[in-house]
Amino acid sequence: MSEGFTYSRETIWHITCRSCGFYWTYPTMNVKETPENRSWHCPLCGHKGTGQESPDLKDGHDSPS
Ligand SMILES: [Zn+2]
């Protein structure tokens, strides 16, 4: 085995159901993969729909309010 370490970036998306408010996380190692416009299925209430960007993401970080 070589010395040292390897690393890679993991993105964890927070998916919030707009029907019941439940949220869960979706981790991915593919930085190009986004939740936008793919179909989702709420594990709590069964609501189905596509991903839409949260207003909190618009400026790149959580809003301070
Ligand atoms: Zn739901």
N, CA, C, O and the ligand as a Tripos MOL2 file, in Angstrom:
@<TRIPOS>MOLECULE
protein
  261   259    66     0     0
PROTEIN
NO_CHARGES

@<TRIPOS>ATOM
      1 N           0.8400   -1.2110    0.0000 N.3       1 MET1
      2 CA          0.0000    0.0000    0.0000 C.3       1 MET1
      3 C           0.8690    1.2530    0.0000 C.2       1 MET1
      4 O           1.8850    1.2960    0.6930 O.2       1 MET1
      5 N           0.4920    2.2540   -0.7520 N.am      2 SER2
      6 CA          1.2130    3.5200   -0.7740 C.3       2 SER2
      7 C           0.9590    4.2810    0.5180 C.2       2 SER2
      8 O          -0.0550    4.0890    1.1880 O.2       2 SER2
      9 N           1.9030    5.1450    0.8460 N.am      3 GLU3
     10 CA          1.6970    5.9860    2.0200 C.3       3 GLU3
     11 C           0.7600    7.1380    1.6800 C.2       3 GLU3
     12 O           0.4760    7.4180    0.5150 O.2       3 GLU3
     13 N           0.2940    7.7910    2.7250 N.am      4 GLY4
     14 CA         -0.5510    8.9680    2.5090 C.3       4 GLY4
     15 C          -2.0270    8.6080    2.4190 C.2       4 GLY4
     16 O          -2.4560    7.5260    2.8200 O.2       4 GLY4
     17 N          -2.7660    9.5310    1.8900 N.am      5 PHE5
     18 CA         -4.2090    9.3920    1.8460 C.3       5 PHE5
     19 C          -4.7360    9.8260    0.4880 C.2       5 PHE5
     20 O          -4.1090   10.6140   -0.2200 O.2       5 PHE5
     21 N          -5.8590    9.3120    0.1560 N.am      6 THR6
     22 CA         -6.5660    9.8600   -0.9930 C.3       6 THR6
     23 C          -7.8440   10.4920   -0.4940 C.2       6 THR6
     24 O          -8.3440   10.1360    0.5730 O.2       6 THR6
     25 N          -8.3670   11.4140   -1.2490 N.am      7 TYR7
     26 CA         -9.6230   12.0310   -0.8440 C.3       7 TYR7
     27 C         -10.4750   12.3330   -2.0670 C.2       7 TYR7
     28 O          -9.9720   12.4350   -3.1860 O.2       7 TYR7
     29 N         -11.7370   12.4700   -1.8410 N.am      8 SER8
     30 CA        -12.6460   12.9110   -2.8840 C.3       8 SER8
     31 C         -13.7560   13.6950   -2.2110 C.2       8 SER8
     32 O         -13.9140   13.6400   -0.9910 O.2       8 SER8
     33 N         -14.5170   14.4200   -2.9980 N.am      9 ARG9
     34 CA        -15.5660   15.2740   -2.4450 C.3       9 ARG9
     35 C         -16.9140   14.5850   -2.5090 C.2       9 ARG9
     36 O         -17.2860   14.0030   -3.5280 O.2       9 ARG9
     37 N         -17.6320   14.6600   -1.4140 N.am     10 GLU10
     38 CA        -18.9880   14.1380   -1.3940 C.3      10 GLU10
     39 C         -19.9570   15.2920   -1.2060 C.2      10 GLU10
     40 O         -19.7610   16.1400   -0.3360 O.2      10 GLU10
     41 N         -20.9800   15.3230   -2.0080 N.am     11 THR11
     42 CA        -22.0350   16.3260   -1.8570 C.3      11 THR11
     43 C         -23.2420   15.6600   -1.2120 C.2      11 THR11
     44 O         -23.6680   14.5800   -1.6210 O.2      11 THR11
     45 N         -23.7810   16.3190   -0.2040 N.am     12 ILE12
     46 CA        -24.9890   15.7910    0.4300 C.3      12 ILE12
     47 C         -26.1250   16.7740    0.2000 C.2      12 ILE12
     48 O         -26.1260   17.8710    0.7570 O.2      12 ILE12
     49 N         -27.0730   16.3880   -0.6040 N.am     13 TRP13
     50 CA        -28.2330   17.2340   -0.8830 C.3      13 TRP13
     51 C         -29.3000   16.9980    0.1640 C.2      13 TRP13
     52 O         -29.5270   15.8620    0.5800 O.2      13 TRP13
     53 N         -29.9590   18.0690    0.5950 N.am     14 HIS14
     54 CA        -31.1060   17.9520    1.4860 C.3      14 HIS14
     55 C         -32.3520   18.0780    0.6360 C.2      14 HIS14
     56 O         -32.5770   19.1030   -0.0080 O.2      14 HIS14
     57 N         -33.1510   17.0420    0.6370 N.am     15 ILE15
     58 CA        -34.3760   17.0230   -0.1480 C.3      15 ILE15
     59 C         -35.5530   17.2320    0.7970 C.2      15 ILE15
     60 O         -35.7390   16.4610    1.7390 O.2      15 ILE15
     61 N         -36.3460   18.2700    0.5500 N.am     16 THR16
     62 CA        -37.4890   18.5530    1.4100 C.3      16 THR16
     63 C         -38.7850   18.3250    0.6390 C.2      16 THR16
     64 O         -38.9700   18.8630   -0.4520 O.2      16 THR16
     65 N         -39.6670   17.5330    1.2070 N.am     17 CYS17
     66 CA        -40.9640   17.2710    0.5830 C.3      17 CYS17
     67 C         -41.8540   18.4890    0.7500 C.2      17 CYS17
     68 O         -42.0750   18.9430    1.8730 O.2      17 CYS17
     69 N         -42.3680   19.0230   -0.3480 N.am     18 ARG18
     70 CA        -43.2100   20.2100   -0.2840 C.3      18 ARG18
     71 C         -44.6540   19.8500    0.0720 C.2      18 ARG18
     72 O         -45.4950   20.7310    0.2470 O.2      18 ARG18
     73 N         -44.9280   18.5740    0.1740 N.am     19 SER19
     74 CA        -46.2670   18.1510    0.5470 C.3      19 SER19
     75 C         -46.3950   17.9910    2.0620 C.2      19 SER19
     76 O         -47.3530   18.4820    2.6600 O.2      19 SER19
     77 N         -45.4210   17.2980    2.6890 N.am     20 CYS20
     78 CA        -45.5490   17.0190    4.1220 C.3      20 CYS20
     79 C         -44.4350   17.6500    4.9600 C.2      20 CYS20
     80 O         -44.5060   17.6320    6.1890 O.2      20 CYS20
     81 N         -43.4010   18.2100    4.3100 N.am     21 GLY21
     82 CA        -42.3380   18.8770    5.0470 C.3      21 GLY21
     83 C         -41.2140   17.9690    5.5000 C.2      21 GLY21
     84 O         -40.2180   18.4420    6.0460 O.2      21 GLY21
     85 N         -41.3590   16.6770    5.2820 N.am     22 PHE22
     86 CA        -40.3000   15.7350    5.6480 C.3      22 PHE22
     87 C         -39.0600   16.0040    4.8040 C.2      22 PHE22
     88 O         -39.1710   16.3260    3.6210 O.2      22 PHE22
     89 N         -37.8790   15.8750    5.4060 N.am     23 TYR23
     90 CA        -36.6810   15.9700    4.5710 C.3      23 TYR23
     91 C         -35.7400   14.8300    4.8410 C.2      23 TYR23
     92 O         -35.7100   14.2610    5.9320 O.2      23 TYR23
     93 N         -34.9800   14.5110    3.8340 N.am     24 TRP24
     94 CA        -33.9730   13.4720    3.9400 C.3      24 TRP24
     95 C         -32.7530   13.9310    3.1540 C.2      24 TRP24
     96 O         -32.7830   14.9620    2.4820 O.2      24 TRP24
     97 N         -31.6960   13.1640    3.2450 N.am     25 THR25
     98 CA        -30.4690   13.5600    2.5680 C.3      25 THR25
     99 C         -30.1230   12.5780    1.4500 C.2      25 THR25
    100 O         -30.4300   11.3870    1.5090 O.2      25 THR25
    101 N         -29.4710   13.1340    0.4320 N.am     26 TYR26
    102 CA        -29.0660   12.3370   -0.7110 C.3      26 TYR26
    103 C         -27.5860   12.5930   -0.9920 C.2      26 TYR26
    104 O         -27.2440   13.5960   -1.6190 O.2      26 TYR26
    105 N         -26.7050   11.7030   -0.5370 N.am     27 PRO27
    106 CA        -25.2760   11.8850   -0.7660 C.3      27 PRO27
    107 C         -24.8520   11.3700   -2.1420 C.2      27 PRO27
    108 O         -25.3450   10.3470   -2.6180 O.2      27 PRO27
    109 N         -23.9340   12.0950   -2.7650 N.am     28 THR28
    110 CA        -23.3890   11.6370   -4.0420 C.3      28 THR28
    111 C         -21.9270   12.0390   -4.1570 C.2      28 THR28
    112 O         -21.5260   13.0920   -3.6620 O.2      28 THR28
    113 N         -21.1420   11.2090   -4.8030 N.am     29 MET29
    114 CA        -19.7400   11.5180   -5.0610 C.3      29 MET29
    115 C         -19.5740   12.2280   -6.4020 C.2      29 MET29
    116 O         -18.4890   12.7150   -6.7190 O.2      29 MET29
    117 N         -20.6350   12.2860   -7.1780 N.am     30 ASN30
    118 CA        -20.5870   12.9270   -8.4920 C.3      30 ASN30
    119 C         -20.9870   14.3970   -8.3360 C.2      30 ASN30
    120 O         -22.1610   14.7120   -8.1430 O.2      30 ASN30
    121 N         -19.9850   15.3020   -8.4210 N.am     31 VAL31
    122 CA        -20.2590   16.7200   -8.1690 C.3      31 VAL31
    123 C         -21.1660   17.3310   -9.2370 C.2      31 VAL31
    124 O         -21.7510   18.3930   -9.0290 O.2      31 VAL31
    125 N         -21.2760   16.6530  -10.3770 N.am     32 LYS32
    126 CA        -22.1290   17.1850  -11.4440 C.3      32 LYS32
    127 C         -23.5830   16.7450  -11.2970 C.2      32 LYS32
    128 O         -24.4650   17.2160  -12.0160 O.2      32 LYS32
    129 N         -23.8150   15.8310  -10.3490 N.am     33 GLU33
    130 CA        -25.1680   15.3360  -10.1670 C.3      33 GLU33
    131 C         -25.9370   16.2770   -9.2530 C.2      33 GLU33
    132 O         -25.5150   16.5230   -8.1230 O.2      33 GLU33
    133 N         -27.0390   16.7960   -9.7190 N.am     34 THR34
    134 CA        -27.8590   17.6770   -8.8970 C.3      34 THR34
    135 C         -29.2800   17.1150   -8.8170 C.2      34 THR34
    136 O         -29.6870   16.3230   -9.6670 O.2      34 THR34
    137 N         -30.0300   17.5280   -7.7950 N.am     35 PRO35
    138 CA        -31.4050   17.0410   -7.6400 C.3      35 PRO35
    139 C         -32.3850   17.7390   -8.5810 C.2      35 PRO35
    140 O         -33.5670   17.3990   -8.6180 O.2      35 PRO35
    141 N         -31.8820   18.7290   -9.3500 N.am     36 GLU36
    142 CA        -32.7520   19.5310  -10.2150 C.3      36 GLU36
    143 C         -33.3900   18.6770  -11.2980 C.2      36 GLU36
    144 O         -32.7090   17.9400  -12.0120 O.2      36 GLU36
    145 N         -34.6940   18.7860  -11.4050 N.am     37 ASN37
    146 CA        -35.4380   18.2050  -12.5220 C.3      37 ASN37
    147 C         -35.3400   16.6870  -12.6560 C.2      37 ASN37
    148 O         -35.5940   16.1400  -13.7290 O.2      37 ASN37
    149 N         -34.9750   16.0110  -11.5770 N.am     38 ARG38
    150 CA        -35.1440   14.5620  -11.5980 C.3      38 ARG38
    151 C         -36.3250   14.2400  -10.6960 C.2      38 ARG38
    152 O         -36.7240   15.0670   -9.8760 O.2      38 ARG38
    153 N         -36.8800   13.0650  -10.8380 N.am     39 SER39
    154 CA        -38.0700   12.7680  -10.0630 C.3      39 SER39
    155 C         -37.6970   12.2150   -8.6900 C.2      39 SER39
    156 O         -36.7450   11.4490   -8.5450 O.2      39 SER39
    157 N         -38.4680   12.6240   -7.6960 N.am     40 TRP40
    158 CA        -38.2530   12.1960   -6.3310 C.3      40 TRP40
    159 C         -39.5220   11.5880   -5.7770 C.2      40 TRP40
    160 O         -40.6250   11.8490   -6.2580 O.2      40 TRP40
    161 N         -39.3420   10.7800   -4.7670 N.am     41 HIS41
    162 CA        -40.4590   10.0620   -4.1690 C.3      41 HIS41
    163 C         -40.3070   10.1640   -2.6590 C.2      41 HIS41
    164 O         -39.3770    9.5860   -2.0950 O.2      41 HIS41
    165 N         -41.1950   10.8810   -1.9990 N.am     42 CYS42
    166 CA        -41.0830   11.0750   -0.5610 C.3      42 CYS42
    167 C         -41.2690    9.7470    0.1770 C.2      42 CYS42
    168 O         -42.2830    9.0730   -0.0070 O.2      42 CYS42
    169 N         -40.2870    9.3660    1.0190 N.am     43 PRO43
    170 CA        -40.3840    8.0910    1.7260 C.3      43 PRO43
    171 C         -41.4200    8.1070    2.8450 C.2      43 PRO43
    172 O         -41.7920    7.0570    3.3670 O.2      43 PRO43
    173 N         -41.8890    9.3120    3.2150 N.am     44 LEU44
    174 CA        -42.8540    9.3920    4.3120 C.3      44 LEU44
    175 C         -44.2990    9.3990    3.8140 C.2      44 LEU44
    176 O         -45.1180    8.5910    4.2520 O.2      44 LEU44
    177 N         -44.6000   10.3120    2.8990 N.am     45 CYS45
    178 CA        -46.0000   10.4490    2.4710 C.3      45 CYS45
    179 C         -46.2590    9.9200    1.0650 C.2      45 CYS45
    180 O         -47.4120    9.8070    0.6470 O.2      45 CYS45
    181 N         -45.1860    9.5920    0.3260 N.am     46 GLY46
    182 CA        -45.3720    9.0160   -1.0000 C.3      46 GLY46
    183 C         -45.5330   10.0340   -2.1110 C.2      46 GLY46
    184 O         -45.7370    9.6620   -3.2660 O.2      46 GLY46
    185 N         -45.4420   11.3460   -1.7720 N.am     47 HIS47
    186 CA        -45.5460   12.3950   -2.7830 C.3      47 HIS47
    187 C         -44.4540   12.2330   -3.8390 C.2      47 HIS47
    188 O         -43.3090   11.9180   -3.5130 O.2      47 HIS47
    189 N         -44.8120   12.4490   -5.0990 N.am     48 LYS48
    190 CA        -43.8330   12.3560   -6.1880 C.3      48 LYS48
    191 C         -43.7400   13.6960   -6.8940 C.2      48 LYS48
    192 O         -44.7380   14.4020   -7.0370 O.2      48 LYS48
    193 N         -42.5370   14.0460   -7.3350 N.am     49 GLY49
    194 CA        -42.3670   15.2870   -8.0680 C.3      49 GLY49
    195 C         -40.9170   15.4810   -8.4510 C.2      49 GLY49
    196 O         -40.0700   14.6250   -8.1930 O.2      49 GLY49
    197 N         -40.6370   16.6220   -9.0730 N.am     50 THR50
    198 CA        -39.2750   16.9220   -9.4920 C.3      50 THR50
    199 C         -38.6240   17.8930   -8.5220 C.2      50 THR50
    200 O         -39.3130   18.6060   -7.7920 O.2      50 THR50
    201 N         -37.3010   17.9210   -8.5140 N.am     51 GLY51
    202 CA        -36.5570   18.7850   -7.6200 C.3      51 GLY51
    203 C         -36.5160   20.2210   -8.1120 C.2      51 GLY51
    204 O         -36.3150   20.4770   -9.2990 O.2      51 GLY51
    205 N         -36.7100   21.1620   -7.1850 N.am     52 GLN52
    206 CA        -36.5820   22.5770   -7.4970 C.3      52 GLN52
    207 C         -35.6870   23.2100   -6.4500 C.2      52 GLN52
    208 O         -35.7880   22.9040   -5.2620 O.2      52 GLN52
    209 N         -34.8100   24.0970   -6.8990 N.am     53 GLU53
    210 CA        -33.8240   24.6910   -6.0080 C.3      53 GLU53
    211 C         -34.4800   25.5050   -4.9050 C.2      53 GLU53
    212 O         -35.3930   26.2920   -5.1550 O.2      53 GLU53
    213 N         -34.0030   25.3040   -3.6790 N.am     54 SER54
    214 CA        -34.4950   26.0800   -2.5490 C.3      54 SER54
    215 C         -33.9810   27.5040   -2.6350 C.2      54 SER54
    216 O         -32.8490   27.7160   -3.0710 O.2      54 SER54
    217 N         -34.7890   28.5050   -2.2250 N.am     55 PRO55
    218 CA        -34.3140   29.8980   -2.2120 C.3      55 PRO55
    219 C         -33.0630   30.0590   -1.3580 C.2      55 PRO55
    220 O         -32.2690   30.9650   -1.6100 O.2      55 PRO55
    221 N         -32.8650   29.2130   -0.3630 N.am     56 ASP56
    222 CA        -31.6900   29.2970    0.5080 C.3      56 ASP56
    223 C         -30.3820   29.0780   -0.2440 C.2      56 ASP56
    224 O         -29.3190   29.5150    0.1970 O.2      56 ASP56
    225 N         -30.4770   28.3860   -1.4000 N.am     57 LEU57
    226 CA        -29.2800   28.0620   -2.1500 C.3      57 LEU57
    227 C         -28.8610   29.1690   -3.1100 C.2      57 LEU57
    228 O         -27.7580   29.1300   -3.6570 O.2      57 LEU57
    229 N         -29.7170   30.1410   -3.3170 N.am     58 LYS58
    230 CA        -29.4750   31.1380   -4.3590 C.3      58 LYS58
    231 C         -28.1800   31.9010   -4.1610 C.2      58 LYS58
    232 O         -27.4830   32.1950   -5.1320 O.2      58 LYS58
    233 N         -27.8370   32.2350   -2.8950 N.am     59 ASP59
    234 CA        -26.6050   32.9880   -2.6540 C.3      59 ASP59
    235 C         -25.4780   32.0700   -2.1910 C.2      59 ASP59
    236 O         -24.4390   32.5390   -1.7260 O.2      59 ASP59
    237 N         -25.6820   30.7840   -2.3190 N.am     60 GLY60
    238 CA        -24.5880   29.8600   -2.0870 C.3      60 GLY60
    239 C         -24.4200   29.3930   -0.6580 C.2      60 GLY60
    240 O         -23.5500   28.5700   -0.3780 O.2      60 GLY60
    241 N         -25.2320   29.9000    0.2490 N.am     61 HIS61
    242 CA        -25.1330   29.4490    1.6370 C.3      61 HIS61
    243 C         -26.4730   29.6450    2.3180 C.2      61 HIS61
    244 O         -27.3690   30.2940    1.7760 O.2      61 HIS61
    245 N         -26.6040   29.0880    3.4920 N.am     62 ASP62
    246 CA        -27.8480   29.2300    4.2280 C.3      62 ASP62
    247 C         -28.0730   30.6890    4.6080 C.2      62 ASP62
    248 O         -27.1280   31.3860    4.9780 O.2      62 ASP62
    249 N         -29.3000   31.1480    4.5220 N.am     63 SER63
    250 CA        -29.5910   32.5280    4.8710 C.3      63 SER63
    251 C         -29.4340   32.7060    6.3740 C.2      63 SER63
    252 O         -29.7530   31.7940    7.1380 O.2      63 SER63
    253 N         -28.9450   33.8690    6.8140 N.am     64 PRO64
    254 CA        -28.6430   34.0910    8.2330 C.3      64 PRO64
    255 C         -29.8710   34.2690    9.1040 C.2      64 PRO64
    256 O         -29.7600   34.2500   10.3300 O.2      64 PRO64
    257 N         -31.0510   34.4450    8.4970 N.am     65 SER65
    258 CA        -32.2620   34.6450    9.2920 C.3      65 SER65
    259 C         -32.5700   33.3730   10.0390 C.2      65 SER65
    260 O         -33.5540   33.3130   10.7760 O.2      65 SER65
    261 ZN        -43.8230   13.9090    1.9320 Zn       66 ZN66
@<TRIPOS>BOND
     1     1     2 1
     2     2     3 1
     3     3     4 2
     4     3     5 am
     5     5     6 1
     6     6     7 1
     7     7     8 2
     8     7     9 am
     9     9    10 1
    10    10    11 1
    11    11    12 2
    12    11    13 am
    13    13    14 1
    14    14    15 1
    15    15    16 2
    16    15    17 am
    17    17    18 1
    18    18    19 1
    19    19    20 2
    20    19    21 am
    21    21    22 1
    22    22    23 1
    23    23    24 2
    24    23    25 am
    25    25    26 1
    26    26    27 1
    27    27    28 2
    28    27    29 am
    29    29    30 1
    30    30    31 1
    31    31    32 2
    32    31    33 am
    33    33    34 1
    34    34    35 1
    35    35    36 2
    36    35    37 am
    37    37    38 1
    38    38    39 1
    39    39    40 2
    40    39    41 am
    41    41    42 1
    42    42    43 1
    43    43    44 2
    44    43    45 am
    45    45    46 1
    46    46    47 1
    47    47    48 2
    48    47    49 am
    49    49    50 1
    50    50    51 1
    51    51    52 2
    52    51    53 am
    53    53    54 1
    54    54    55 1
    55    55    56 2
    56    55    57 am
    57    57    58 1
    58    58    59 1
    59    59    60 2
    60    59    61 am
    61    61    62 1
    62    62    63 1
    63    63    64 2
    64    63    65 am
    65    65    66 1
    66    66    67 1
    67    67    68 2
    68    67    69 am
    69    69    70 1
    70    70    71 1
    71    71    72 2
    72    71    73 am
    73    73    74 1
    74    74    75 1
    75    75    76 2
    76    75    77 am
    77    77    78 1
    78    78    79 1
    79    79    80 2
    80    79    81 am
    81    81    82 1
    82    82    83 1
    83    83    84 2
    84    83    85 am
    85    85    86 1
    86    86    87 1
    87    87    88 2
    88    87    89 am
    89    89    90 1
    90    90    91 1
    91    91    92 2
    92    91    93 am
    93    93    94 1
    94    94    95 1
    95    95    96 2
    96    95    97 am
    97    97    98 1
    98    98    99 1
    99    99   100 2
   100    99   101 am
   101   101   102 1
   102   102   103 1
   103   103   104 2
   104   103   105 am
   105   105   106 1
   106   106   107 1
   107   107   108 2
   108   107   109 am
   109   109   110 1
   110   110   111 1
   111   111   112 2
   112   111   113 am
   113   113   114 1
   114   114   115 1
   115   115   116 2
   116   115   117 am
   117   117   118 1
   118   118   119 1
   119   119   120 2
   120   119   121 am
   121   121   122 1
   122   122   123 1
   123   123   124 2
   124   123   125 am
   125   125   126 1
   126   126   127 1
   127   127   128 2
   128   127   129 am
   129   129   130 1
   130   130   131 1
   131   131   132 2
   132   131   133 am
   133   133   134 1
   134   134   135 1
   135   135   136 2
   136   135   137 am
   137   137   138 1
   138   138   139 1
   139   139   140 2
   140   139   141 am
   141   141   142 1
   142   142   143 1
   143   143   144 2
   144   143   145 am
   145   145   146 1
   146   146   147 1
   147   147   148 2
   148   147   149 am
   149   149   150 1
   150   150   151 1
   151   151   152 2
   152   151   153 am
   153   153   154 1
   154   154   155 1
   155   155   156 2
   156   155   157 am
   157   157   158 1
   158   158   159 1
   159   159   160 2
   160   159   161 am
   161   161   162 1
   162   162   163 1
   163   163   164 2
   164   163   165 am
   165   165   166 1
   166   166   167 1
   167   167   168 2
   168   167   169 am
   169   169   170 1
   170   170   171 1
   171   171   172 2
   172   171   173 am
   173   173   174 1
   174   174   175 1
   175   175   176 2
   176   175   177 am
   177   177   178 1
   178   178   179 1
   179   179   180 2
   180   179   181 am
   181   181   182 1
   182   182   183 1
   183   183   184 2
   184   183   185 am
   185   185   186 1
   186   186   187 1
   187   187   188 2
   188   187   189 am
   189   189   190 1
   190   190   191 1
   191   191   192 2
   192   191   193 am
   193   193   194 1
   194   194   195 1
   195   195   196 2
   196   195   197 am
   197   197   198 1
   198   198   199 1
   199   199   200 2
   200   199   201 am
   201   201   202 1
   202   202   203 1
   203   203   204 2
   204   203   205 am
   205   205   206 1
   206   206   207 1
   207   207   208 2
   208   207   209 am
   209   209   210 1
   210   210   211 1
   211   211   212 2
   212   211   213 am
   213   213   214 1
   214   214   215 1
   215   215   216 2
   216   215   217 am
   217   217   218 1
   218   218   219 1
   219   219   220 2
   220   219   221 am
   221   221   222 1
   222   222   223 1
   223   223   224 2
   224   223   225 am
   225   225   226 1
   226   226   227 1
   227   227   228 2
   228   227   229 am
   229   229   230 1
   230   230   231 1
   231   231   232 2
   232   231   233 am
   233   233   234 1
   234   234   235 1
   235   235   236 2
   236   235   237 am
   237   237   238 1
   238   238   239 1
   239   239   240 2
   240   239   241 am
   241   241   242 1
   242   242   243 1
   243   243   244 2
   244   243   245 am
   245   245   246 1
   246   246   247 1
   247   247   248 2
   248   247   249 am
   249   249   250 1
   250   250   251 1
   251   251   252 2
   252   251   253 am
   253   253   254 1
   254   254   255 1
   255   255   256 2
   256   255   257 am
   257   257   258 1
   258   258   259 1
   259   259   260 2
@<TRIPOS>SUBSTRUCTURE
     1 MET1         2 RESIDUE 1 A MET
     2 SER2         6 RESIDUE 1 A SER
     3 GLU3        10 RESIDUE 1 A GLU
     4 GLY4        14 RESIDUE 1 A GLY
     5 PHE5        18 RESIDUE 1 A PHE
     6 THR6        22 RESIDUE 1 A THR
     7 TYR7        26 RESIDUE 1 A TYR
     8 SER8        30 RESIDUE 1 A SER
     9 ARG9        34 RESIDUE 1 A ARG
    10 GLU10       38 RESIDUE 1 A GLU
    11 THR11       42 RESIDUE 1 A THR
    12 ILE12       46 RESIDUE 1 A ILE
    13 TRP13       50 RESIDUE 1 A TRP
    14 HIS14       54 RESIDUE 1 A HIS
    15 ILE15       58 RESIDUE 1 A ILE
    16 THR16       62 RESIDUE 1 A THR
    17 CYS17       66 RESIDUE 1 A CYS
    18 ARG18       70 RESIDUE 1 A ARG
    19 SER19       74 RESIDUE 1 A SER
    20 CYS20       78 RESIDUE 1 A CYS
    21 GLY21       82 RESIDUE 1 A GLY
    22 PHE22       86 RESIDUE 1 A PHE
    23 TYR23       90 RESIDUE 1 A TYR
    24 TRP24       94 RESIDUE 1 A TRP
    25 THR25       98 RESIDUE 1 A THR
    26 TYR26      102 RESIDUE 1 A TYR
    27 PRO27      106 RESIDUE 1 A PRO
    28 THR28      110 RESIDUE 1 A THR
    29 MET29      114 RESIDUE 1 A MET
    30 ASN30      118 RESIDUE 1 A ASN
    31 VAL31      122 RESIDUE 1 A VAL
    32 LYS32      126 RESIDUE 1 A LYS
    33 GLU33      130 RESIDUE 1 A GLU
    34 THR34      134 RESIDUE 1 A THR
    35 PRO35      138 RESIDUE 1 A PRO
    36 GLU36      142 RESIDUE 1 A GLU
    37 ASN37      146 RESIDUE 1 A ASN
    38 ARG38      150 RESIDUE 1 A ARG
    39 SER39      154 RESIDUE 1 A SER
    40 TRP40      158 RESIDUE 1 A TRP
    41 HIS41      162 RESIDUE 1 A HIS
    42 CYS42      166 RESIDUE 1 A CYS
    43 PRO43      170 RESIDUE 1 A PRO
    44 LEU44      174 RESIDUE 1 A LEU
    45 CYS45      178 RESIDUE 1 A CYS
    46 GLY46      182 RESIDUE 1 A GLY
    47 HIS47      186 RESIDUE 1 A HIS
    48 LYS48      190 RESIDUE 1 A LYS
    49 GLY49      194 RESIDUE 1 A GLY
    50 THR50      198 RESIDUE 1 A THR
    51 GLY51      202 RESIDUE 1 A GLY
    52 GLN52      206 RESIDUE 1 A GLN
    53 GLU53      210 RESIDUE 1 A GLU
    54 SER54      214 RESIDUE 1 A SER
    55 PRO55      218 RESIDUE 1 A PRO
    56 ASP56      222 RESIDUE 1 A ASP
    57 LEU57      226 RESIDUE 1 A LEU
    58 LYS58      230 RESIDUE 1 A LYS
    59 ASP59      234 RESIDUE 1 A ASP
    60 GLY60      238 RESIDUE 1 A GLY
    61 HIS61      242 RESIDUE 1 A HIS
    62 ASP62      246 RESIDUE 1 A ASP
    63 SER63      250 RESIDUE 1 A SER
    64 PRO64      254 RESIDUE 1 A PRO
    65 SER65      258 RESIDUE 1 A SER
    66 ZN66       261 GROUP 0 **** ****
